[in-house]
Amino acid sequence: MTNQYEVPAEMRDFAERSVAQARKAFEGFIGAVQKAAETVETTPGMPATAKETSAKAISYAEKNVTAALDLAEKLVHAKDPQEVLKLQTEYVQAQMASIQEQTKDFGDSMGKAIGLKK
């Protein structure tokens, strides 16, 4: 009996290349964002809290997009719909935990920036 979920090799190869290209494009983009942020951070009078907040936002974006690209890479190699569902469930659970952590951390940073927290 053949696997009804089997993806043609050409499609899988195309998907792998697409994910790799997306990852490379994102790495170039995030590198440019980091350089721009470094330039802004050297601006005289820029508060340290603004620098910290900017760095955290960039870090969160990088972490979240990397997680999505990692998921895409895993999905390309999924063997059946059950594995797809398992990977997606794991990703959603991990992202929910990550977003909660990021929200708390970012909220703490913003509180410090406006003087509500020390």
ABEGO torsion letter per residue (X at the ends): XBBAABBBAAAAAAAAAAAAAAAAAAAAAAAAAAAAAAAAAABBGBBAAAAAAAAAAAAAAAAAAAAAAAAAAAAAABABAAAAAAAAAAAAAAAAAAAAAAAAAAAAAAAAAAGABX
